[in-house]
Amino acid sequence: MKKLYEKSEITFAVFWIVLYTVSMGTLRNLGDDSLYMMLGLIAVSVLMFLFVKKNGLMEKYGLAGWAGNSRAMLWFLPLWIIASFNLWGGISVRYPLPGQICAVVSMALVGFAEELIFRGFLFKAMLKESGVKPAVIVSSVTFGAGHILNLFTGQQLGETLVQVVFAVAFGFIVTLVFYKSGSLLPCILSHSLTDVFSKFAAGEMSSVLNWVVHGLMIVIAAAYCLYLIRRVETPAVNRPDAVREA
């Protein structure tokens, strides 16, 4: 794995995207409350974390600590607002125990795995090879488009397309948060909370509330991304010149 990483970070990132999407596409057919899905996510997450830790890449991939410029980042408040969206239609327990526990653990690990793959491996590889704009766009759109695979788990087309739009908007926010803060931890936490809260959502939102939530998501994404681009200085670890030297 290290040889693949040293040869091409982009190929390394693509390898993890393919491995993750294929494995999770298979396991999710068993249900989010499946013990096997939880164990699969634990295995993938541990393997990635050990690789990063063993090879001294914790700072590069934003796992070394919380962002030091949290105040400039407005304490990531938009991320916490977005994470709460799944609870706006009411709160209930989705599965009987112990399935609910498996689902909660799985969703928390989905946040970790997807952020490390798309914001960590893919974004930093693209940043090094192609610069900021292509890296932000590819990381965000690839992450969102990946949710099309939910069609193969029986999800309806309309619901899937809405989820793709939501995921692309969310992808732009967390990509810029990582780029401007140097820490992946806020991204992981907000992503994990968003997915965990989905397992406590009291069924489907009303049509009106659903449109309000997704419209608000787009507005928040646009406003926060614009603020980050214009007002927050990029940390040294993510500046293109420093990235290319690494």
C-alpha positions in Angstrom: 0.0 0.0 0.0 2.9 2.4 0.8 4.4 1.7 -2.6 1.2 2.6 -4.3 1.0 5.8 -2.3 4.5 6.8 -3.1 4.1 6.0 -6.8 0.9 8.1 -7.2 -1.3 9.7 -4.5 -4.2 10.1 -7.0 -4.1 6.4 -7.8 -3.9 5.6 -4.1 -7.0 7.8 -3.5 -8.9 6.1 -6.4 -8.0 2.7 -5.0 -9.6 3.6 -1.7 -12.7 5.1 -3.4 -13.2 1.9 -5.4 -12.6 -0.4 -2.4 -14.9 1.6 -0.2 -17.8 2.0 -2.7 -17.7 -1.7 -3.7 -17.5 -3.0 -0.2 -20.1 -0.6 1.3 -22.4 -1.1 -1.7 -22.4 -4.8 -0.9 -22.7 -4.5 2.9 -25.4 -1.8 2.8 -27.7 -4.3 1.1 -27.7 -6.1 4.5 -29.1 -2.9 6.2 -27.5 -0.1 8.1 -28.3 -2.0 11.3 -26.3 -5.0 10.2 -23.5 -6.3 12.4 -21.5 -7.2 9.3 -21.7 -3.6 7.9 -20.4 -2.3 11.2 -17.5 -4.8 11.3 -16.7 -4.0 7.7 -16.5 -0.3 8.4 -14.4 -0.9 11.5 -11.9 -2.9 9.4 -11.7 -0.2 6.7 -11.4 2.7 9.1 -8.7 1.0 11.2 -6.7 0.0 8.2 -6.7 3.6 6.8 -5.9 5.1 10.2 -3.0 2.8 10.8 -1.6 3.6 7.4 -1.8 7.3 8.1 -0.4 7.0 11.6 2.4 4.6 10.7 3.6 6.7 7.8 3.6 10.0 9.7 0.8 11.6 7.7 -1.4 12.7 10.6 -0.8 16.4 10.1 -1.0 16.1 6.3 -4.5 14.6 6.5 -5.7 16.8 9.3 -5.9 14.2 12.0 -3.2 15.8 14.3 -5.5 18.1 16.2 -8.4 20.5 16.1 -8.2 23.7 14.0 -6.3 26.5 15.6 -8.3 29.1 13.7 -11.7 28.0 14.9 -12.8 31.6 15.6 -12.0 32.7 12.1 -13.9 29.6 10.9 -16.9 30.9 12.9 -16.5 27.9 15.1 -17.9 25.8 12.2 -21.4 26.8 13.1 -22.9 26.1 9.7 -21.7 22.5 10.0 -23.6 22.0 13.2 -26.8 23.5 11.7 -26.6 21.2 8.7 -26.0 18.2 11.0 -29.3 18.9 12.8 -31.4 18.9 9.5 -32.2 15.2 9.9 -34.0 15.9 13.2 -36.2 18.7 12.0 -39.0 16.3 11.1 -39.1 14.7 14.6 -37.0 12.2 16.6 -37.5 8.4 17.0 -35.4 5.3 17.2 -35.1 3.7 13.8 -34.2 0.1 14.7 -34.7 -2.2 17.7 -31.6 -2.8 19.8 -28.9 -4.0 19.2 -29.5 -3.0 15.6 -29.7 0.7 16.5 -26.3 0.5 18.2 -24.8 -1.1 15.0 -26.4 1.6 12.9 -25.1 4.4 15.0 -21.6 3.0 15.1 -21.7 2.4 11.4 -22.8 5.9 10.6 -20.2 7.4 12.8 -17.5 5.4 10.9 -19.0 6.3 7.5 -18.2 10.0 8.5 -14.6 9.1 9.3 -14.0 6.9 6.3 -15.5 9.1 3.7 -13.9 12.3 5.0 -10.5 10.6 5.1 -10.9 9.2 1.6 -12.5 12.2 -0.2 -11.2 15.2 1.8 -7.9 13.5 2.9 -6.6 11.2 0.2 -8.4 12.6 -2.9 -8.3 16.3 -2.1 -4.7 16.4 -1.0 -3.6 14.4 -4.0 -5.5 16.7 -6.4 -4.2 19.8 -4.6 -0.6 18.6 -5.1 -1.1 17.7 -8.8 -3.7 20.2 -10.1 -4.1 23.1 -7.7 -6.9 24.4 -5.5 -9.9 24.8 -7.8 -9.8 21.4 -9.5 -9.1 19.8 -6.1 -12.1 21.4 -4.4 -14.4 20.6 -7.4 -13.3 17.0 -7.9 -13.4 16.2 -4.2 -16.9 17.7 -3.7 -18.6 16.4 -6.9 -17.0 12.9 -6.7 -18.3 12.6 -3.1 -21.8 13.7 -4.1 -22.0 11.6 -7.2 -21.0 8.5 -5.2 -24.4 8.6 -3.6 -25.9 7.5 -6.9 -24.9 4.0 -5.7 -27.8 4.1 -3.2 -30.0 3.2 -6.2 -28.6 -0.3 -6.0 -29.7 -0.6 -2.4 -33.4 -0.1 -3.4 -33.6 3.7 -2.9 -36.0 5.6 -5.1 -34.6 7.7 -8.0 -36.1 11.0 -6.8 -34.8 10.5 -3.2 -31.3 9.6 -4.6 -31.1 12.7 -6.8 -32.0 14.9 -3.9 -29.4 13.2 -1.8 -26.8 13.7 -4.5 -27.5 17.4 -4.6 -27.3 17.6 -0.8 -24.1 15.7 -0.7 -22.4 17.9 -3.4 -23.3 21.0 -1.4 -22.1 19.4 1.8 -18.9 18.3 0.0 -18.0 21.8 -1.0 -18.4 23.0 2.6 -16.3 20.3 4.2 -13.7 20.5 1.5 -13.2 24.2 2.0 -13.3 23.7 5.8 -10.5 21.3 5.6 -8.6 23.5 3.1 -8.9 26.6 5.2 -8.5 25.1 8.7 -6.0 22.3 8.1 -8.0 20.0 10.4 -10.2 17.2 9.2 -11.7 16.6 12.6 -14.6 19.2 12.3 -15.5 17.6 8.9 -15.5 14.1 10.4 -17.5 15.2 13.4 -20.2 17.0 11.4 -20.4 14.2 8.7 -20.7 11.6 11.4 -23.4 13.6 13.3 -25.4 14.1 10.1 -25.4 10.4 9.4 -26.0 9.3 13.0 -28.9 11.7 13.3 -30.4 10.2 10.2 -31.0 7.0 12.3 -33.0 9.0 14.7 -35.2 10.8 12.2 -38.9 10.3 12.6 -39.7 9.1 9.1 -40.0 11.3 6.0 -40.3 15.1 6.2 -43.3 16.8 4.7 -42.8 18.0 1.1 -42.7 21.6 2.1 -40.2 21.0 4.9 -38.0 18.9 2.6 -37.8 21.7 0.1 -37.1 24.2 2.9 -34.3 22.1 4.3 -32.6 21.5 0.9 -33.0 25.2 -0.1 -31.5 26.3 3.2 -28.6 23.8 2.7 -27.7 25.4 -0.6 -27.9 28.9 0.8 -25.7 28.0 3.8 -23.2 26.2 1.6 -22.9 29.1 -0.8 -22.6 31.8 1.9 -20.2 29.9 4.1 -18.0 28.8 1.2 -17.8 32.4 0.0 -16.9 33.6 3.5 -14.1 31.0 3.8 -12.6 31.8 0.4 -12.6 35.6 1.1 -12.0 35.9 4.8 -10.0 33.0 6.1 -6.3 32.5 5.5 -5.1 29.1 4.3 -2.8 27.4 6.8 0.7 26.5 5.7 0.0 22.8 5.5 -2.5 23.3 2.7 -0.7 26.0 0.7 0.0 24.7 -2.8 3.8 25.4 -2.6 4.1 23.6 0.7 1.9 20.7 -0.6 4.1 20.2 -3.7 7.3 20.1 -1.6 5.8 17.4 0.8 
